[in-house]
Amino acid sequence: MSLYNLKPEKVIKAFERAGWVNRGFRGSHVKLTKEGNVNILSIPVHKGKPVKIGLLKDQIKKSGLTEDEFLKLL
């Protein structure tokens, strides 16, 4: 498994498995929060388009996970 071409739904589910809570949509982005973490993750949900790799890596870093830990959650 790799970080390339991941659908937004799969990315959101992985973060939820890590304890992040889906706070719903704001425009075309899903907002995720986690108790004890001041960051807010924002995942774009555009029909038929994967999450871009740079944005995904940034969100993984903000979440406090490593890329390997995130991949295990997929």
N, C-alpha and C positions, 0 to 999 in steps of 0.2 A: 504494500500500500504506500502511496506517496501523497504529498500535499497538492499535487497538480490535479486540476479538473474535478475538484470536489463540489458537489451540489450544496447549496446553502442549507438545505434541510438536514443533510448529514453532518455538516459543521455545527449547526445549532444543537443537534442531539448529542454530539460529542462533548460540547461545553456543558450541557445539562448533566451529563454523566459525571462531570468533574465538580458538580455542585452549583453551577451557575443557574440562575432563575430567569426564564423568559418573561420579560416585562411588556411584551407586545410590540406592535409596529409603531414606528414614527416615520411617516412617509413610506419609502420602500426598504427600510432597514428594520431589523429586529434588534431590540435592545436587551442585553443580558446584564444582570447584576449579581453580586455575591456578597453575602454578609462578611464583614471583616476586610473587604477589598474596596478601595475607593474608586477603582477604575470601572468604567462602563464599556462593555463590549458592544460593538455595532456591526452587524453582519448584513450586507446588502442582499436582498432577495429580488433578483430580476429573473423573470420567467425564462427558463432554458439556459441561463448563463451560469457557469461555475464561479466560485469566489476566486478573485485574482490572488495569485501567490504572494505578492508583497503585502497586501492587506491582511491575508490570513496569517502570515508570519508575524506581523505586527500585533494582531489580536491574540495570538498564542503567547507572545512575549508579555503583553499586558495582563494576561490571565495568570501569569506566574508558572505556567507549564513549560516543559521543554517540548521540542517538536516530536521527540520519541514518545513522551508521555501522551501527547495529543493523539498521535497515530494509534496508540494502543486503545484509545477510547472510541475509535471509529468502528 
